[in-house]
């Protein structure tokens, strides 16, 4: 195994946090608080207006939240692995830029797959013409990726300028 001490941080943790947290925001805000849609609310087979339809949609939403939880847990594991490797800590700009890019990437993939390709739900299933909302969701995702990439890039340049040297933590044993 090669040593990673002093290597720059990987964007993987921030991207995974963005995917997971973006999924949680989507599920909590759009599914639960605003109730604009659920995971399979546009299929016709599981209408939100029936108890049986809501049961199926709630189950599907639960699996969606489970996916989001696994993404955040994965991000935590990647973060710990990078710490143990002695990689440089990310700057706030780098980390938040990666989180924003991951969230935007999540929105793009989820919007293209669920809204456009599969048509299992739309941003606003309670409206007759949801295409404008779906396109705005995709545009927001693209903007998040671009801004996130720009912020992360400026943060990685900031990290390169810092003369950071890894130092052992007092009382910490290597494992």
HUSUL-V816979 format. One record per helix or strand. SS is the DSSP state (A for helix, B for strand). FROM is the first residue (numbers start at 1). TO is the last residue. If there is no record, write none. Layout:
[[SS | FROM | TO] [SS | FROM | TO]]
//
This chain:
[[A | 12 | 33] [A | 51 | 85] [A | 92 | 117] [A | 131 | 161]]
//
